[in-house]
Amino acid sequence: MHPLIALVDCNNFYVSCERVFRPDLIGKPVMVLSNNDGCVVARSKEVKDLGVKMGVPVFQVQQLINQHQIHLFSSNYTLYADMSSRVMATLEAFAPAMEVYLRILINLNTNSDGLEHLKANASMEVNFYSKCST
């Protein structure tokens, strides 16, 4: 039996982490900025839909920020590391072996039922324990 490989990606991770503590921002445009607040390093779906590209300098999208009332956050890497640890700890319950960067090796039945079970249950558990959307 060959192991199945699943890739788990948390949507807009830095933005999702910020929204854990600001649930009022769910569904609203949010950007996370680089260490010196000079560039965009994470964008919510709402900001992506406005056409804002990753890494763009903030001054180049200032008009959009004002026009669409985009909420800005400075990077908080301590928070993101903690939330990432929570996600990883939750996923460990579903996978006998994991690699860094949220790649998970699962040794379930080689049929698709195993992946469907993981997708349904792991996503629900990660949302519950870390409050980050997957």
N, C-alpha and C positions, 0 to 999 in steps of 0.2 A: 504494500500500500504506500502510495506516494503522499507526502504531506501536502495539505492545501495551504496556500498562501493568501492572506487577506491584507489589504491595505486599508488602514483606518485613518481618516482625515477629519479633523475637527474644523468645521467651517469658520473661516475668518477668525482664527483662534484668538488673537490678541483682543479683537473687538468682542468676541464671545466672553472672554474673561472680564472685560470691563463691564459688560452688561449683567454679569452675575451680581454685581454690587449696585448696578443702576438699571433694574429691570424696566424702568420707565422709558429707556432708550431702545427697547426691542421694537423693531419696525421703523426706527428713525435712522437717518444717516449719521454714521459715526466713523471717524478716522483716528488712528493711532499714529503718532509722529515719532521720528527718530530721536536719539539721545538729546540732540540740541534743538529739537522741535523744528528742524529745517526741512525734512522730507517726510512723505507719507510712507509708512511701513506696514500698515494694515488698513483695510477698507471694508466696511459693511457692504452687503449686497446693494443696499440703497445708494451708496456712494459709487460702487462699481457701475450701477445702472446710469449714473450721471456722466460716466465716461472718464472718471479720475483714474489715472494709471498709477501702478505701484512705483514708488521711488520719486515721484514728481515733487519738486520743491513746493512748499506750501504757498509761497508768494505767487506762484503761477496759477493757483486755483482759489485765491482769496475771494474773487468775485462769486464763485460757486458756493464757497463756504458761507458767505453772507446771504446770498440769494436763497439757499436751501436750508439755512440754519443747521449746518453740519456741526455736530458735537465733536470737539477735539480733545484728545488725551495725550499726555506725554507718556512715553514708553515706561512700563513698570515691569522690568524683567524679573524681579523677585516674585511678583504676583504670577507671572506667566510660568515660571519654573515650578511654583507650588501647584498651580492648576494642572500643569502637564504631569506632575507626579501623581496627582489624584486620578487623572485619566488613565495613566499607565497602571496604577495599582488596581483600578477597577477592571481593566482589560486582562490583567494577569489571571483573573478567575476564569477566563474563557479560553486561554491559550497556554499550552504547556511550555512553549518557547517563544520568546519575543526578541526582536532586535530594536535598536534605538531608532528614533524618528517615526515611531508609531507603526512600524511594520510588524505584523504579527504572523507567526507561523502557527497554524492550528493543525492538530493531528486528529481530525474527525473523520468520519466515513468519507470516502472519496466522492460520494454523490452530493448533489447540490443541496440536499436537506441540511447537511452540516453547516454550510455557509448561510443558508436562510435562517437557521436557528441562531447562529452567531450574530448576524445582522440585526435580527429582531431583538434579541435579548441584550447583547452588549451595548447597543445604542441606547436602549432604555436605561440600563444600569449606569452608563457614563453620564447621561443627562441627570439622573437622580443624584448620584454621589458627587459629581463635580459641578453640576449646573451649567456645563458647556454643551452646546449643540453639536451633534456629530453629523 
